[in-house]
Amino acid sequence: MAPTPDIRPVGDLPNEIGKTAARELSHNGIDSLQKVSEHSTKELLAIHGVGPKAVAILGEALTARGLDFKAP
């Protein structure tokens, strides 16, 4: 079985979110900050492998781009 390639970076997602979070977001069709902004923090936290630290890092990246999470 071939090793799974390291998929970071995924789109414009920050590397700091970690390999697992990046992989799981990508598996869920979220491969850019624009797509992250289409989800609430609750939706993102429901994805296995995406925890509070990754969501906080994504929040900072969204703010830097003038974006925000979807309202709950």
C-alpha positions as CSV (number, residue, x, y, z in Angstrom):
1,M,0.0,0.0,0.0
2,A,1.4,3.3,-1.1
3,P,1.9,6.0,1.6
4,T,-0.7,8.8,1.7
5,P,0.8,11.9,0.3
6,D,1.0,15.0,2.5
7,I,-1.8,17.1,1.0
8,R,-0.7,20.3,2.7
9,P,-1.1,23.0,1.7
10,V,-4.7,22.6,0.5
11,G,-5.8,25.6,-1.6
12,D,-5.2,28.7,0.5
13,L,-5.8,27.0,3.9
14,P,-3.1,27.8,6.4
15,N,-0.6,25.0,7.0
16,E,-0.9,25.7,10.8
17,I,-4.2,23.9,10.9
18,G,-2.3,20.6,10.7
19,K,-2.2,17.7,8.3
20,T,-5.3,15.9,9.7
21,A,-7.5,18.9,9.6
22,A,-6.4,19.8,6.1
23,R,-7.0,16.3,4.9
24,E,-10.5,16.0,6.5
25,L,-11.6,19.4,5.2
26,S,-10.4,18.5,1.7
27,H,-12.3,15.2,1.9
28,N,-15.4,17.3,2.8
29,G,-14.9,19.5,-0.3
30,I,-13.5,22.4,1.7
31,D,-10.3,23.4,0.0
32,S,-10.2,27.2,0.3
33,L,-10.9,29.9,2.8
34,Q,-13.9,31.0,0.7
35,K,-15.4,27.5,1.2
36,V,-14.6,27.6,4.9
37,S,-16.6,30.9,5.1
38,E,-19.6,29.0,3.8
39,H,-19.7,26.9,7.0
40,S,-20.4,27.7,10.7
41,T,-17.8,26.9,13.4
42,K,-20.3,24.2,14.6
43,E,-20.3,22.6,11.2
44,L,-16.6,22.6,11.0
45,L,-16.1,21.2,14.5
46,A,-18.5,18.3,13.5
47,I,-15.9,17.2,10.9
48,H,-13.7,14.4,12.4
49,G,-10.1,15.7,12.8
50,V,-11.1,19.4,12.9
51,G,-10.8,20.8,16.4
52,P,-11.0,24.1,18.2
53,K,-7.3,24.9,17.5
54,A,-7.8,24.5,13.7
55,V,-11.0,26.5,13.8
56,A,-9.3,29.3,15.6
57,I,-6.5,29.4,13.1
58,L,-9.0,29.3,10.2
59,G,-10.9,32.2,11.9
60,E,-7.7,34.3,12.0
61,A,-7.1,33.5,8.3
62,L,-10.6,34.4,7.4
63,T,-10.4,37.7,9.2
64,A,-7.2,38.6,7.4
65,R,-9.0,38.0,4.1
66,G,-12.1,40.1,5.2
67,L,-14.2,36.9,5.5
68,D,-16.0,35.2,8.4
69,F,-17.7,32.0,9.3
70,K,-21.3,31.5,8.3
71,A,-23.7,32.6,11.0
72,P,-25.1,29.7,13.0
